[in-house]
Every structure is written in structure tokens, then in C-alpha cells.
Amino acid sequence: MRVNFTVNGRQQEADDVWEGESLLYVLRERMGLPGSKNACEQGECGSCTVRLDGVPVCSCLVAAGQVEGREVVTVEGLADYAKHREDAHPGTGCASGACGTTLDAAKRWEARPTDGRTGEAAELAPVQQAFIDAGAVQCGFCTPGLLVAADELLEQNASPSDADIREALSGNLCRCTGYEKILDAVRLAAARQEETV
Amino acid sequence: MGSQTRATTAPSGSPTSIKQGSKTRGGIGESTLRPDGTLKVTGEFAYSSDMWHEDMLWGYTLRSTTAHAEIRSIDTSEALATSGVYAVLTYDDLPTGMKNYGLEIQDTPVLAHGRVRHHGEPVAIVAADHPETARRAAAKIRIDYAELPVITDEASATAPGALLIHENRDDHHIGHVPHPNIVHRQPIVRGDAAAAAERADVIVSGDYVFGMQDQAFLGPESGLAVPAEDGGVDLYVATQWLHSDLRQIAPVLGLPEDKIRMTLSGVGGAFGGREDLSMQIHACLLALRTGKPVKIVYNRFESFFGHVHRHPAKLHYEHGATRDGKLTHMKCRIVLDGGAYASASPAVVGNAASLSAGPYVIEDVDIEAVALYTNNPPCGAMRGFGAVQACFAYEAQMDKLAAELDMDPVEFRRINAMEQGTLLPTGQSCDSPAPVAELLRLVKSRPLPPEQQWLAAGEQADVRALPGGLSNTTHGEGVVRGVGYAVGIKNVGFSEGFDDYSTARVRMEVINGEAVATVHTAMAEVGQGGVTVHAQIARTELGVSQVTIRPADTQVGSAGSTSASRQTYVTGGAVKHTCENVREKVLELGRVKFGTYHPAWATAELLLEGGKVVTDGGEVLADIVDVLENESVDLELEWRHRPTEPFDLRTGQGNGHVQYSFAAHRAVVEVDTELGLVKVIELAVAQDVGKALNPLSVLGQIQGGTTQGMGVAVMEEIIVDPKTAKVRNPSFTDYLIPTILDTPTIPVDVLELADEHAPYGLRGIGEAPTLSSTPAVLAAIRNATGLELNRTPVRPEHLTGT
């Protein structure tokens, strides 16, 4: 079957999709967007979390056909999504789909030069930078899913308590960090968000 | 650092820090950020499961549905006839006479031949154009099994007439084991435990059971094999030791090692679970057979069968002590279940035995550790490696003794704490700082978290803070609090005479007018942050700010394994050593070019700092750029830590370990005694790291290790049916690892007492925090409930007696 949907603000079309294929498989293997991770593929670990019409979901549990005509944001689009949320749609995100990434911008994004030492030169969503700065990234396999979930939390709740953060991220397993640095990162992103308001 | 974390300076009288190199920005001791951080937060970092190649096929493994059976026949014809299938391979298709592999003992079949020995053993492999096609084709392979009785424990393994798991053993342990179903046995006898027991005022004994833990790294076993025009293969894979894989792959494929080019692709955690091969040979076989690139990615179910686990253990301990709290003796027997294949079992036995007395002064010991061959899932390396199981038992014993003597458990431990110079059961002297008492003091001196925090918000209980959380099972009625302590000792690096070396290649040149260092090693970056500290070491030693870390591959010499807390020590040591030699070459060039201009070139001790050649007095002699100009310096060197020696097979005596690492925990738990639910409130940890090369990464390792230890205390266990030896819970639905809601605040105290034998004085850190975390949580639950609790993980039925 053919599936038409929007990924990170761009219209996409996937052909020859099997009925049983998950959104995760289509993103990773057909769209060339491997950022969403395949750790358990049964909705238990949150590594494949994406936003579907703004709502965080495990993309491994979403059948590809279910996303027909809908909007998906993956970790690859998080920086752009956050930028538009702040610039054009304060507080509401980009769910209208009216602010897609141009092809030129997408190409620039793919070729983004990074400072080999700190990554400071890259254009990142605040929550992405906070994860780096707080040491919340180790092996990093849980990171994309956590970032999508944490970004959505901060969109809904600009100054979450620790209990709020724990509740919001309880569907995302991390095996490396012991979660302390992840808490630090979300607190840091929230604090920086407050500073800029 | 988080607000909960404090760094502590060394207590007075401790060794001073080791002399360090330059003060170039981004050097050792700074919390520089990960060089791969940006790629990892943008989703661009290429993990092994993200590899993609045009015209690529998908591999799939058919695994045995039974734990022990003869294979009468395998019929692959229907699978092979499936549209989209390119190859179906079994044992008969292996290209050479070498059909097994293994880390030390080559007893693991690439594909089962004649017999399967554990549930989930690989029997056939399929390559197809879509992963679902491969799965469906594999389901059409018909295997005729003749079931055999399963061997699941020591009694069934050594029973008269028991089937031998490996009937024709010829490994070098067979000569000294009491039964062929025992992989390895290590006794340690020192002093006279029986005579010492006569001096004891109290003697306590206990039997302890440690469940089977899984590494549960998030990135599944995966990789891509690409056939090459020269008849070889390029393999991109997540592993812990490229060269060890290569050594095992090449003979099976019948290719010389230089025809198999391995590159590390992104590793999503390891924790010991990637020391053994998983899909490496299978992907290469399928690629060479089909002539097409083949990618294999395990799903989570398969991952539980695709790697070895932590050895479950049964431990019997006896300790004695005098009325004033001095340990008199210790006897113990540790039985580790190694499962169907040897993997790292022999080394795990050596560790369990040699570290079985813990960080305590006990002169008279009688120790025995064995690992069994059974039909249970194979067990091997996991964070803590044999020391974890022992720590769980000896720390429970310390609490029992303290209770028997009516002493404070921390005070009892302090009285017996080892220190620098203490002899271990192996007779080896601990010749670097061993701040056991100080680590315990640090965790004990922290203020306790406030009681009944669920009431903090007001009259309504905040159920999120209660055991059971949002399940809304209690409002605090049956909740009691407990506090427990534990401390542990772990060896660092490979022991027992292993040639534990690493290789680093370092190049220094001028690029775009700036001096740049390039570091190339085969070290597997599995998330621990080795790539970060290698750049820091190069900056420190070479005085440059720009350092490029080349991807790890087999084009450079072996780095050894990313395990045993050894990589910063050994590969870090190799990078330091090579940088020092590169620096000498640079200074040599400088002397030739500029030596006549200033006498300091010949007379002073020279350093590279901030892109310049400077004297130890701080005088600048030249820019490195001017020294190098168009020349480059390029060296590849090996580096070894001081040698170790094997343990005597009869007495266990020998200088078997190179370094020790120590951590202590205090756990605060709340237990709902009605429902049998546990919530860990806080898990404070103190650890000596020798020298924190990257403080932020150090904290991440300590907190992560602590959480894995907590996991096995309260939830993590692979459950194997004792009647069938089948795994009951191979999924993240049924094998639980701690979520952010299960994991408490983890405040950390870091000590930096330099080990004068190690590079920069550092101490391997990754494993020690996993040891004492488990017994501390158990001690706290015992303290809260008054129950004996000799088994981990603790389950609700253990707490409610149901």
C-alpha cells in the first residue's frame, strides 16, 4: 500500500508498505530517518517515541497505515520543530503543518558542521543542548525517544517538578545513566527556557 | 554536577596527586562534553542497527524451541523455496572444519550440530529481501528434535549417570575439575580457617541465591556484513572488542584475518553482553554465500537469547568474629551456573573466588568457587563479573555478624575494613589506597532524606511518592522505612596472567595553520565515554586543542576489551604513552630547527602547552606549528599495565589482580508490608576513582552502575523454568529494568586517592558501583521488615510470605 504523511514538516510518500509494517520501520528503513530507535519494538522502552499530530507515541506500536494524512515529528526534526514553536507558534508547536522545512534547509541540516569537541556549532533544540551539557547522553540509544518526550513535557509544562519529570519520562527506559543526569538535563532546559522568557 | 552531588577532597595523610602534564583547555580533569553528543541528540549517530546498504538483504536466526535435544534432521527446502529468500544455512553449510567459537574455550557452535544445549540456540540462518520474509521463511524450516533430560543445577549436573553437556572436553580446565559438567574450579586456602573458628565468639552462616540478571542494553545486537571483491568481507558491528571477534570469526569463515575488515558501528550499551559473538559470523556467512550485503538486527525477544547473562549463583558463607568485632575466619562455597557454553565462566570463577572475602581483613579463609555446565542459558560477562554475587552474600553476612554482636553495622565493617597493605585471600598485597572505612563514613554522614515524603505536599498523600506509585495501591498505611549499608571490592583490568595490553596510534600535524592531533585506537566506545577522555589525554600531553578521534576498526592494533573497568586505564594508558613518544619526536624536531636559538632547548624540561613548546618554568620557546611545519609525527605503540600471575590451582595464591576499585552505598527504602512493594527513596554512593579524568562522565558511570545494582535487588531476573530450562520472560514486558520512577536520587561522593601505579593515578570505575548497590538495598529492606531475605531480586511474595 501507499502511505502519505508529513514527517518533520515535509510531505512524504511511502510505496509498497506491508500492512504489518510499523511507523517505526517506515521511518527507519523507508524514509532514511533512523533517529527513532528500535530497542524493544513492543512499546515498553520509549526509544522510538515520535509525535503524531503533536502527541508522543511509540512509533513501533503505530501501524504505518494509521499515519495516512497525519503529521509526524521525529528527533531529526526536533530542532526545527522547537525553533518554529518559539518563533512562529509560541506555546503551540507546529501541528498545523504550515511551517515545513524547505529542501534547502533540510540539506543544510544534513550537512551541519559540528565542532568535533563540544558540538557547540550545531543548531539544536534547547532540550537537545541541555542533554549534552548535563551529561545525560551516554550510549545515547534512549536519547532520541527521551528528547521527544521531554520536549513535549516542556511544551506543556514550562517548569515541571521532579515528580512531573519522572511521570512524563516513565515510559522511556535508559540503561546507562541512572536517570540523574536526565533529570538534570530537563531541569536545565526548563531553567534556560525561563531565562529566555 | 547536580545539586545532590559533592566532591570530597582526600582525607589528610592520603597520597598526593600524581604529577600531570600540561594545562591546555579541555584536558584531563575537566568535564569536557562528548564528541559524539551532537550526533546522538540529533538522531544522526549511526548505531549498528541503523546501517543500510543498497541491495541489502536481511538475516534472521532460527533458534531452538527446546533446551536439550538431539537434532534428528533439519529440512530447509520449503524455506529455501520461499519467494524473496536468498539463502538458508545450517551446520552443514559451514565452510571449514572450525564450526565452534568461544572467548577462551571454543565450545559454542556457530549453528547447532547434532544437539541443542539451551533454549534459543541458533540452528539455522536465513537471508531474504525483507525482515518479515526472512522470519516467515525461518518458520518453515522443519527440525526433528529428540528431547533429552535437562540439567539445571549442581545436583543434576553431577548426579551419577548425568549426561555430559560437552562429551569430549579437551580444554585445559578438564584436568582439575571434579566433574566434566564443571567448567572450572578455584579453591583459595590461606591460614587455617578451622583453627581460627575456635577463637570466634560468634559464628554466623547463610545460604544466598542470586538470580540471573540480563545486561539489557538498549541497542539490539546488530550489524552489516558487506562482501568484498577480494573474497573477504567488511563487517560493521556493535561489539566490545573488535580484535577478539576477529580472532574467533576468521577460522570459521576460513579467511585470513586481513580479509575481514571490522569497523565499530554505534554501540547502544554493552555491560559485558557484547563480549561474546552474536550475529557476527552469521551475517558474514550469509553475505559471503549470497554475494550481497546482509544486515541482521535482533528484536528484543531474540536479544535475550543472543547474549550471555550474569551467572546466577548459590553461595554458602560462614564467618566468625570475636566479641570486640574482629573477623576471625571465613569459609565460603560459590556455585555459579554457567549454562550450556563456557563463555567467560573460568574468569568469573577466578574473580568470585579471589574477591569472595570482600574488602575486609580476614587472615584465615577456606574458599571454593565453581561454575557449572547446565542446559540453562549461557552466562558470562556482566558488569561486576563474579564480584557482584559474592558481595551480595558477604555483605549480608556482615549485617548478621553485627546484629549478633549488637554492633552498628557500619562500625562493624569499619573495624574490619581493609586498607593499603592488607593481604587479600590470594596473598596479594593491596598496594594502593583502599579507603573502605572512609567511603562508609561518607555515605553514613549524609543527612537522611525526610520521612513520609508522600505527605510533604499537604494532607492528601502524593501517591507518586509511595511504593506502587500511581497504581494507587496505598496511601501509606502499611509503609515502613529501612536503611542499609554495603561496600565492595572489584578488580580492574584482566587478571590471572592475561597479557592485557592496548594499542594507540597518534599523529600530530598542521592542518589549516593549526596543530592537530589524531588518535586512532580499536577501543569500543559503548557509551562509557572513552572517546571523550582520549581527546582529553591527547590535549593534556600534546598541548593542542584540536583532537580528532578516528573511528575504531581493525586497521590499528588491538585495544582489548571495553570491560573490566579497564579501558581508561589501559587504552587511556596507551594513548598517554603514545602521546608522550609523539611529544618527544616533536621536541626533537624543535631541537634540530631551533636548538641553537635558546639554551633551554637542551637544558630544560620541555612541555607542549597551549599550542606552544614551553619550559617547565613557563617560558615559551616556539609554536608547535612552526616546529612541525609540513612534517607530521605518527606513531603506533602498545602499552601494558604491570603483569599479573595465575592463581595456584590448589591454594589460590598469586598476584592475580593489577588494581582494585572500591565503592560504598547507603540505601533508604520504604516497603509496603501489606502489598510487598518496595520503593527505593535514596541510594547514596561514595567511590574512590583515583583521578577523575572527566568528572561528569565519572558521575554518570557511578549512577548508572548503582541503578543496575538496584535493579537486580528489586526487579531484574531472567526466569528459567526449572523443569524445562526454558526462558519464561524474554521481553521488556516481563523482564523489568528500572524506570525513572523506580530509580531514586543518587547522590555521589567522589574520592580521588591516586594509585601511583596507574596512568594519572586513575582507578577503573565502571563496575564497583554495581557491587554494593544490591546488598545495600537488601539490607535496607531487611532493616525495614525484619525479614531474612537471602535471595535477590526480592519479590512481593518474599515480603508478604504468600
Interface residues (C-beta under 8 A of the other chain):
Chain A: W18 G20 R28 E29 G32 L33 P34 G35 S36 K37 N38 A39 C40 E41 Q42 E44 C45 S47 T74 V75 E76 L78 A79 R112 T114 D115 G116 R117 T118 G119 A122 L124 Q128 Q129 F131 I132 D133 G135 V137 Q138 C139 G140 F141 C142 T143 P144 L147 A163 I165 R166 E167 L169 S170 G171 N172 L173 C174 R175 C176 T177 G178 Y179 E180 K181 I182 L183 D184
Chain B: G2 Q4 G26 S31 T32 L33 R34 P35 D36 G37 T38 L39 K40 V41 T42 G43 E44 F45 A46 Y47 S49 D50 W52 H130 E132 Q215 A216 F217 L218 G219 P220 G266 V267 G268 G269 A270 F271 V297 N299 R300 D462 R464 A465 L470 V526 G527 Q528 G529 A535 S545 Q546 V547 T548 I549 L696 S697 L699 G700 I702 Q703 G704 G705 T706 T707 Q708 S731 F732 T733 I737 T739 I740 L741 T743 T745 I746
